[in-house]
Amino acid sequence: VQQISGMLTELFQRARLEKPGQVDPRAAAFTLSLLAAMYDRSETGYIKTRSAAAALIALSGDTLLAKYRAFFQFYAVPDEKMSLITRSSLRSLLTDLNQIPAIVGEGCTLSCVEIATHSCFHGVLNSAIVEEKFLSWLRSEPAVLLWLPTCYRLSVTEMVSHQARCR
């Protein structure tokens, strides 16, 4: 938690420099509090860096494809010449991401994670998949992660302005 706190403080200080007046001075503390509520419910003082990174990626303002690629990078395991997502690493990713809607009482059960993992690996004979297969599966908007593209679409439409007048 201490390391993540330091990283968040630095991250938001940089953001304040890039966008003066747009970043709340308490952003690092609020974000750390959210991450602790999601990933350190027992108050052990320990949060997996990878879990925190997944949440920050998911909640970032980046495009869906950029988020999906970042998830792959954080959860893939190296294999000879490339990186692959195993069933185990996909379960970890989905479990970590499921903590985000769970914090507001909208999480799904472990069986949802298993069903999603099975759907991702449907028809795959290997024990791991390449990035393209992973991205293709995410683009199909699996039910366990439906909140992610929905939130992205909502955030993108917040900035839409139409030059129309109503009577």
C-alpha positions in Angstrom: 0.0 0.0 0.0 2.9 2.4 0.8 4.5 1.8 -2.6 1.2 2.3 -4.4 0.6 5.4 -2.4 3.9 6.9 -3.5 3.3 6.0 -7.1 -0.2 7.5 -7.1 1.1 10.7 -5.5 3.7 11.0 -8.2 1.1 10.1 -11.0 -1.3 12.8 -9.8 1.4 15.4 -9.3 2.4 14.9 -12.9 -1.3 15.1 -14.0 -1.7 18.4 -12.0 1.3 19.8 -13.9 -0.1 18.8 -17.3 -3.7 19.9 -16.5 -3.5 22.7 -13.9 -6.8 23.1 -12.0 -8.3 19.9 -13.3 -6.9 17.4 -10.8 -8.2 17.3 -7.2 -5.3 17.5 -4.7 -6.9 14.6 -2.9 -7.0 12.4 -6.0 -4.1 10.2 -4.9 -5.7 9.6 -1.5 -9.1 8.9 -2.9 -7.7 6.5 -5.5 -5.7 4.7 -2.8 -8.8 4.4 -0.7 -10.7 2.9 -3.6 -8.0 0.4 -4.4 -7.7 -0.6 -0.7 -11.5 -1.1 -0.6 -11.4 -3.3 -3.6 -8.2 -5.3 -3.0 -7.4 -5.0 0.7 -10.7 -5.6 2.5 -8.9 -7.4 5.4 -6.7 -4.3 5.9 -3.5 -6.2 5.7 -1.7 -3.3 4.1 -1.0 -5.3 1.0 -2.4 -4.8 -2.5 -1.0 -6.7 -5.5 0.6 -4.2 -7.9 -0.9 -6.1 -10.8 -4.4 -5.8 -9.4 -4.0 -2.1 -8.8 -2.6 -1.6 -12.3 -5.6 -3.5 -13.8 -8.0 -1.2 -11.9 -6.2 1.9 -12.9 -6.1 0.8 -16.6 -9.8 0.0 -16.5 -10.7 3.3 -14.9 -8.4 5.3 -17.2 -9.6 7.5 -20.0 -7.8 5.5 -22.6 -9.5 3.7 -25.5 -10.9 0.3 -25.0 -8.3 -1.3 -27.3 -5.5 0.4 -25.4 -6.9 -0.9 -22.2 -7.3 -4.4 -23.6 -3.7 -4.4 -24.8 -2.5 -3.2 -21.4 -4.4 -6.0 -19.6 -2.7 -8.5 -21.9 0.8 -7.0 -21.1 0.2 -7.1 -17.4 -1.3 -10.6 -17.2 0.4 -12.5 -20.1 3.2 -14.9 -19.3 6.3 -15.0 -21.5 6.8 -18.0 -23.8 9.9 -18.4 -26.0 9.3 -15.7 -28.6 5.9 -14.3 -27.5 3.6 -13.7 -24.5 0.5 -15.7 -23.9 -2.5 -15.5 -21.6 -3.1 -18.8 -19.8 -6.4 -19.8 -18.2 -5.0 -19.1 -14.8 -3.8 -15.6 -15.7 -7.2 -14.8 -17.4 -9.0 -15.9 -14.2 -6.7 -13.6 -12.2 -7.5 -10.7 -14.6 -11.2 -11.3 -14.5 -11.2 -11.7 -10.7 -9.3 -8.5 -10.3 -11.5 -6.5 -12.7 -14.6 -7.9 -11.1 -13.7 -6.1 -7.9 -14.5 -2.8 -9.6 -18.3 -3.4 -10.0 -18.3 -5.4 -6.8 -17.4 -2.3 -4.8 -20.8 -0.9 -5.7 -22.6 -4.2 -5.2 -22.6 -5.2 -8.9 -20.0 -8.0 -9.0 -20.6 -11.4 -10.3 -19.8 -14.8 -8.8 -16.8 -17.0 -9.3 -18.9 -19.1 -11.7 -19.1 -16.0 -14.0 -15.4 -15.9 -14.1 -15.2 -19.6 -15.0 -17.9 -19.3 -17.7 -16.0 -16.3 -19.2 -12.7 -18.2 -19.1 -14.3 -21.2 -20.8 -15.8 -18.9 -23.5 -12.5 -17.3 -24.2 -10.8 -20.7 -24.6 -13.6 -22.3 -26.5 -12.2 -24.2 -29.4 -8.6 -23.6 -28.3 -6.5 -26.7 -27.9 -3.5 -25.0 -26.3 -3.2 -24.1 -22.7 -2.7 -20.4 -23.6 -3.8 -17.9 -26.2 -2.0 -15.2 -28.2 -2.9 -11.5 -27.9 -5.1 -11.4 -31.1 -7.4 -14.2 -29.7 -7.5 -12.4 -26.4 -8.4 -9.1 -28.0 -11.0 -10.7 -30.3 -12.7 -12.3 -27.3 -12.7 -8.9 -25.4 -14.2 -7.2 -28.4 -17.1 -9.6 -28.3 -18.0 -8.0 -25.0 -18.2 -11.0 -22.6 -20.9 -10.6 -20.0 -18.5 -10.6 -17.1 -16.9 -7.4 -18.5 -19.9 -5.7 -20.1 -19.6 -2.9 -17.6 -16.2 -1.9 -19.1 -17.3 -1.0 -22.7 -20.5 0.5 -21.3 -18.6 2.9 -19.0 -16.2 3.7 -21.8 -19.1 4.6 -24.1 -20.7 6.8 -21.4 -17.5 8.6 -20.7 -16.9 9.3 -24.4 -20.4 10.6 -24.9 -20.0 13.1 -22.0 -18.0 15.3 -24.3 -20.4 15.2 -27.3 -22.0 18.5 -28.1 -24.7 18.9 -30.7 -25.4 22.2 -32.4 -29.2 21.6 -32.3 -31.9 23.7 -30.8 -35.2 22.2 -29.5 -38.5 23.9 -29.6 
